[in-house]
Amino acid sequence: MSRRPGDHFTFAELRATDAPDAVKSALTLLCWHVLDPLRRGLGRSVRVTSGWRPPTRNAASGGAQTSQHLTGEAADVVVEGMTARELARAVMQHAETWDQLIWYPDEGGPGWVHVSYESDPKRTQRRQVLRASAKLASGARSYRVETP
């Protein structure tokens, strides 16, 4: 397994230094098809705020039991000076393809974008784009199809 999953990202940035090889392979595909093209297209740093999540970390963060973070197929990212809407547009413009893109608008900050890449070659990239609602009192969110 390569020491780096992509040209601009490390396994440490993706929280995966101790991840199984299958997770590292999935993260490498995510970098090749989504994160590296985004970084090159923007010409500036893309910061990963959440990469691979083993089950205990995923549960602690309130992640879904079917989260693609569990398999290394997803990352949450921010770019300094960009809103979630702007960053989602940039992903759509620069990424080769993606499975799911969810933009989380401002909640007292610039927001962030969740992006995933389906690593199973038998499955199709959905290119699904969703907008997350603000957190409800219960902590839950709703999602709706909305292009940024």
C-alpha positions in Angstrom: 0.0 0.0 0.0 1.3 3.4 -0.9 2.4 5.8 1.8 0.0 8.5 0.4 -3.5 8.0 -0.9 -3.2 10.9 -3.3 -1.0 13.8 -4.5 -2.2 16.2 -1.9 -3.4 14.1 1.0 -1.9 11.7 3.6 -3.5 8.8 5.4 -3.0 10.9 8.6 -5.1 13.7 7.3 -7.8 11.1 6.4 -7.6 9.7 10.0 -6.5 6.4 8.6 -2.9 5.6 9.6 -4.0 2.4 11.3 -6.8 1.5 8.9 -7.1 -1.9 7.2 -5.9 -2.1 3.7 -9.4 -2.2 2.2 -10.2 1.1 3.8 -6.9 2.6 2.6 -7.7 1.4 -0.9 -11.1 3.1 -0.8 -9.6 6.3 0.5 -7.1 6.2 -2.4 -9.9 6.1 -4.9 -11.7 8.9 -3.1 -8.5 11.0 -3.4 -7.8 10.1 -7.1 -11.4 10.8 -8.2 -12.6 13.6 -5.9 -10.2 15.2 -3.4 -7.1 15.6 -5.6 -9.0 17.0 -8.6 -10.8 19.4 -6.2 -7.4 20.5 -4.7 -5.9 21.0 -8.2 -8.9 22.8 -9.5 -9.1 25.2 -6.6 -5.3 25.8 -6.4 -5.5 25.9 -2.6 -5.7 23.7 0.5 -8.7 21.4 1.1 -8.9 20.4 4.8 -10.4 17.1 5.8 -12.4 17.4 9.0 -13.6 13.8 9.1 -12.2 10.9 7.1 -12.2 7.2 8.0 -14.3 6.5 11.1 -14.0 3.1 12.8 -17.3 2.1 14.3 -16.6 3.6 17.8 -15.6 6.9 16.3 -18.5 6.9 13.9 -21.0 6.2 16.8 -19.4 8.9 19.0 -19.8 11.5 16.1 -23.4 10.6 15.6 -22.7 9.0 12.2 -25.2 6.8 10.5 -24.7 3.0 10.8 -24.4 2.8 7.1 -22.0 5.8 6.8 -19.5 5.6 3.9 -17.0 7.0 6.4 -16.9 3.5 7.9 -15.5 2.0 4.7 -13.1 4.9 3.8 -15.4 6.0 1.0 -16.2 9.4 2.4 -14.7 12.6 3.8 -16.0 15.8 5.2 -14.1 18.8 3.9 -13.8 22.6 4.2 -11.8 25.2 2.4 -10.9 28.5 4.1 -12.9 31.4 2.7 -15.5 29.3 1.0 -19.1 28.6 2.1 -20.5 25.1 1.9 -22.6 26.1 -1.1 -19.4 27.4 -2.9 -17.5 24.3 -2.0 -20.2 22.0 -3.2 -20.2 23.8 -6.5 -16.5 23.4 -6.7 -16.7 19.7 -6.1 -19.3 19.4 -8.9 -17.0 21.4 -11.2 -13.6 19.8 -10.4 -14.2 16.2 -9.2 -14.1 13.5 -11.9 -17.2 11.9 -10.4 -18.6 11.2 -7.0 -21.2 9.0 -5.3 -22.8 11.4 -2.8 -22.3 15.1 -2.1 -24.0 16.7 0.9 -23.6 20.3 1.7 -24.1 21.5 5.3 -24.8 25.2 5.2 -23.7 27.7 7.8 -24.5 27.1 11.4 -22.5 29.9 12.9 -19.6 29.2 10.5 -19.0 28.5 6.8 -20.4 24.9 6.9 -18.8 21.9 5.3 -19.3 19.4 2.5 -19.5 15.6 2.8 -18.3 13.8 -0.4 -18.1 10.1 -1.2 -16.8 7.8 -3.9 -18.2 4.3 -4.3 -15.2 1.9 -4.3 -17.0 -1.2 -5.5 -16.6 -1.3 -9.3 -19.9 -3.2 -9.6 -21.8 -0.2 -8.3 -22.4 3.1 -10.1 -21.5 6.5 -8.8 -24.9 8.1 -8.0 -23.7 11.7 -8.3 -26.4 12.5 -5.7 -26.5 16.1 -4.4 -28.3 16.8 -1.2 -28.6 19.8 1.2 -28.7 19.1 4.9 -31.0 21.0 7.1 -29.9 22.8 10.3 -29.9 20.4 13.3 -33.3 20.0 14.9 -33.7 20.1 18.7 -33.4 16.3 18.7 -30.0 16.6 16.9 -31.4 15.0 13.8 -31.2 16.5 10.3 -33.3 16.2 7.2 -31.9 16.1 3.7 -33.4 17.2 0.4 -32.2 17.1 -3.2 -30.9 20.6 -3.9 -28.2 21.7 -6.3 -26.0 24.5 -4.7 
